[in-house]
Amino acid sequence: MKLDAFDYDLPDGRIATAPARPREAAKLLDMTSADGFIDRQVRDFPDLCQPGDVIVVNNTAVIPARLSGYRGAAKISITLHKCEISGDSCHAPGFGSHWRVFAKPAKKCRVDDIIVFGDDFAAHVLGRGEGGDVAVCFINPAEDNTVVAGIDLENSLARYGTMPLPPYISRPDGATTADESDYQTMFAQHPGAVAAPTAGLHFTPALAAQLTAKNVSIVEITMHVGAGTFLPVTVDDIADHKMHAEWGAISSHAASIIQTAQQSGHRIIAVGTTSLRILEACFQQHGSIQAFAGETDIFITPGFKFGVVDALLTNFHLPKSTLLMLISAFCGMRKVRDAYQHAIAGDYRFFSYGDACFMRRAAHPDIVTSLRSHAREKRV
C-alpha cells in the first residue's frame, strides 16, 4: 500500500501541548455504536466496558532520556532509544550501559569521540548508523572512564537528562517540571521507555476503581516504547518500511488471566497500541498468549490477522504514521477516516497529550479507502 493512503490534514492548533485536567476529562470518541460516532469523555469509559472484560495496560516508565552535552566545543544532543549489552538486547527491569541513541548533529559523532554531559557522566561513541542513529557506551570520566550501568545510569539520567517529549510538543526551554509527571502513566513501574504509552495517560486511580467495581480486570504488561515511534515513514510503499525493535514482556500471571478471559468469551481490551503490539507479537510467535519476554519489531498494516485484542482505547495519531496504519488495520480504513474527520470537526485534541477514541476490531476491515478520500469525495 502507498504511504499517501494514510495522510490527512490537521488544522493548526489541534496538537495538545498539555493533558486535560483532570485526566479523565479528556474527550473520548466512541466508535463502537451502530448509530454512528458518540462524543463522550474518558470518565465514561467504564460505561463502555462489560463485566468480565480484561483491560491490558502498559506499565513501562519513561526515563529522562534526552541529554545535551559537548564533544569539544561542539554541542550535541542525544535521545536514548534502545538498550544494548555487547550487541545483545538489554532485558528489563533496569538497563545496561550500551545504548543506541539518536544524535543531533550525528555527523559530529565519530568513533571514539567522547560526549560530555557532566564532570562524572559522558558517552563514548562506538559507531554510527543511518538516520542519526549512534551507538554509545556511558562512562564516568572522573573515574578513568569507568562504565556506567544499572542504577548508576538511572541516577545519572535523573541528574542530567530531561523527559523526551515528542517533537510536536513545543518546549523551547525543554520539558517542564509538570511534564515529569504529566508524561508518566499511573501504571509506570519499570524504567526503560523513551516515549510514553499515551493512552494510559488518561487513567486515574478513581477511573481504575470504577472499572474494578464493574468486575473489569486490569492486567499489566511491559513494553518499553522506543523513540523510533516518532520517526517518519519515508518510503512510498509501506511494505518497504523497517520498524525499530522494542523490548516487551508478558508475565505468566497476566497471560493466565488473558487466557481465562478468552476461554470464557470475554473481551480483551488493549489500552494503547503498545499493549496491542506486544499481545499480538506474542500470539504471532506462539499461537496463544503465554509468558513472553523479548524484542519485537511487529509492523501491523491493513490485512493483518489479529488473534488477541477485541477492542482498543488509543489516542489520535500522526498522519502517515505506523500507528495510524495499525488502527486502520484494526477497525478499517473507512472507519478511521470518518472518525478522524468527525474528531477534527468536533475540536478534538490530537497526539500524545490529546484526546482518545475507543474502537472494536472489525470482522472484515476495509483496506482500500484512503484517509484523504473523504476530502476528495466532498469536492466532487
C-alpha positions, 0 to 999 in steps of 0.5 A: 500500500502507498504511504499517501493512503494514510495522510490527512490534514490537521488544522493548526492548533489541534496538537495538545501541548498539555493533558486535560485536567483532570485526566479523565476529562479528556474527550473520548470518541466512541466508535463502537455504536451502530448509530454512528460516532458518540462524543463522550469523555474518558470518565465514561469509559467504564460505561463502555466496558462489560463485566468480565472484560480484561483491560491490558495496560502498559506499565513501562516508565519513561526515563529522562532520556534526552541529554545535551552535552559537548564533544569539544566545543561542539554541542550535541544532543542525544535521545536514548532509544534502545538498550544494548549489552555487547550487541545483545538486547538489554532485558528489563527491569533496569538497563545496561550501559550500551545504548543506541541513541539518536544524535543531533548533529550525528555527523559530529559523532565519530568513533571514539569521540567522547560526549560530555554531559557532566564532570562524572557522566559522558558517552563514548561513541562506538559507531554510527548508523543511518538516520542519526542513529549512534551507538554509545557506551556511558562512562564516568570520566572522573573515574578513568572512564569507568562504565556506567550501568544499572542504577548508576545510569538511572541516577545519572539520567535523573541528574542530567537528562530531561523527559523526551517529549515528542517533537510536536510538543513545543518546549523551547526551554525543554520539558517542564517540571509538570511534564515529569509527571504529566508524561508518566502513566499511573501504571509506570513501574519499570524504567526503560521507555523513551516515549510514553504509552499515551493512552494510559495517560488518561487513567486515574486511580478513581477511573481504575476503581470504577472499572474494578467495581464493574468486575473489569480486570486490569492486567499489566504488561511491559513494553518499553516504547522506543523513540523510533515511534516518532520517526517518519515513514519515508518510503512510498510503499509501506511494505518497504518500511523497517520498524525499530525493535522494542523490548516487551514482556508478558508475565505468566500471571497476566497471560493466565488471566488473558487466557481465562478471559478468552476461554470464557468469551470475554473481551480483551481490551488493549489500552494503547497500541503498545499493549496491542503490539506486544499481545499480538507479537506474542500470539504471532510467535506462539499461537496463544498468549503465554509468558513472553519476554523479548524484542519485537519489531511487529509492523501491523498494516491493513490485512493483518490477522489479529488473534488477541485484542477485541477492542482498543482505547488509543489516542489520535495519531500522526498522519502517515504514521505506523500507528495510524496504519495499525488502527486502520488495520484494526477497525478499517480504513473507512472507519478511521477516516470518518472518525478522524474527520468527525474528531477534527470537526468536533475540536478534538485534541490530537497526539500524545497529550490529546484526546482518545477514541475507543474502537472494536476490531472489525470482522472484515476491515476495509483496506482500500479507502484512503484517509484523504478520500473523504476530502476528495469525495466532498469536492466532487 
